[in-house]
Amino acid sequence: MGITQRARGVLRRREPAETVGTRNAVYGPALPDESTVHLVMDLGLRIGEVQMASGAGASDVTATIIGVVSAYGLPHCEVDVIYTSITVSCYRGTESVPITSLRVVRNRSIDYTRLDDVEKLVRRITAGEMSAAEAYSELDQITSAPHPFPRWVATLAWAGMAASLSVLLGGGPRLAIVAAVATALVDRIGRVLNKRALPFFFQQAVGGAIATTIALLCSYRESFLPAESGALAVAASIIVLLSGMTVVGSMQDAITGYNVTAAGRIAEIALMSAGLIAGVVLALYTGSQLFGQLAGDPRLVGGAQIESKALMIPVQTLAGASTSACFALASYAPPRPLVVAGLGGAVAAGVSATFTTLLSLDPVLAGAVATTVVGVIGGVIARRLEIPALVIAVSGVAPLLPGLATYRGLYEVVVFGDPNGMSTLMLAAATGLALGAGVVLGEYLAQPVRTRLGRLERKLVGPRLSGPLRPTRRRLE
């Protein structure tokens, strides 16, 4: 010990004079008072919670929170997003310990009106137009407000989506009626089960069983539907039940490096899909035991698909627009995002139909190309129109979800015991992943276009309002 102390004394005597005055210096950012720090961090966490509940990617949530806290004088914060929780840690310098806050994301009810209001609030915050207390109060009003229209409107929107999908798949008026009625019934029963806090896995199973049973009964011995139309009715209902899943968000998280969040989203998609598959399989097995050979064989759909091409690409484009618009309406989207979502669905369905009909392109590749185009267009116009890009992306994917392939695989496995049905199910899963990856790729391709448009606008009309307030790092003596 004595040798160590003497060595330290020698080093201290030999220390350069210019470093002696800085030994006790304190380094760190200039922050507001501690109560304001807590308020700002909680504000950022609650904004991120709304985005995560709506299916936004972890990278977007992280960027939003950093932008909000930086605007109110917290320039050095670390954000960690892991699907079920968000953590923010604020660095306060070399003498003070960091402040860390965590918020658990429990509610995953999609409300695009709420998301749109929150993004408008974020733009006002980063433009320096309101104080932290004012922003917190407005956010509280946004999150506590009821849905913009009654629940029965959303039920009608889901029914309209199923009817539009039946047209997109090549069905007629009777098929549209059956698909709409079955979907409306599933939605109302799901509403009751949700009030009783039944896990979503079982809700999906009940929904899949009800939709499949109704479609098969209506097509049994061609009582109301032709034999091949039963499969299309089931496929339309499957797409509706799959549409709310965060395929786009999971692919974005995986590509941007948020692997834990991506794994959580993919696990949820797999669990919800398993519940849906269980319900469909239960209905198919019960029907085969009671009635023998079932109607609704998806292998009979080949002819209907060829005939549906005679409906021409414009009809499928309109059906895709109606599908996406109905999905956005069922998710409580405001008017302007609702119209843009419809346009996204029209582009997705039109591009996919063009490639598969005229160029005979593989449906998986055609879907990926179509959603890439949607991602590019959505990434460019969403910023210009100041609407959430997530609404365009998720709504644009809805018309192309692989409902028919999913049902065909299940039918082959359950009714015929054909192991090739597993390959069909894997193809359906690959299609879903390709759709999500296409949207994310399109959004990345849109970034340079958006940047050039912004530069052109600044040259023509001058700079906009100043962006986020970013306090500079300084030394505290």
ABEGO torsion letter per residue (X at the ends): XAAAAAAAAAAAAABBAAAAAAAABBBEBBBBBAAAAAAAAAAAAAAAAAAAAAGBBAAAAAAAAAAAAAAAGBABBBBBBBGABBBBBBBAEAABBBBBBBBBBABABBBAAAAAAAAAAAAAAAAGABBAAAAAAAAAAAAABBBABBAAAAAAAAAAAAAAAAAAAGBBAAAAAAAAAAAAAAAAAAAAAAAAGBBAAAAAAAAAAAAAAAAAAAABGGAABBAAAAAAAAAAAAAAAAAABBAAAAAAAAAAGBAAAAAAAAAAAAAAAAAAAAAAAAAAAAAAAAAEBBBGBAAAAAAAAAAAAAAEAAAAAAAAAAAAAAAAAAAGBBAAAAAAAAAAAAAAAAAAAAAAAAAGBBAAAAAAAAAAAAAAAAAAAAAAAGBBAAAAAAAAAAAABBAAAAAAAAAAAAAAGBAAAAAAAAAAAAAAAAAAAAAAAAAAAAAAAAAAAAAAAAAAAEBBBBBBBBBBBBBBX
